[in-house]
Amino acid sequence: MDYLRRMQLERPVLFWVVTLVALLVAFQLLVFVAGLLLGPFGVPSWAPLVIVIGVLVLIARRQQR
């Protein structure tokens, strides 16, 4: 954790690029896993994306309370 804080202070552009890439990869991984789990049920191809976004919205709303 100290490494990330130090990198944020010393190299902020690199920190934000790494953070953005990590978030994109994590989101794609979540959509991929949701697609694998929902695949056998014959749902449309957009369903995993909607489910992942819905779960993230639910998590965000619960954290606001």
Secondary structure, 3 states (H helix, E strand, C coil): CHHHHHHHHHCHHHHHHHHHHHHHHHHHHHHHHHHHHHHHHCCCCCHHHHHHHHHHHHHHHHHHC
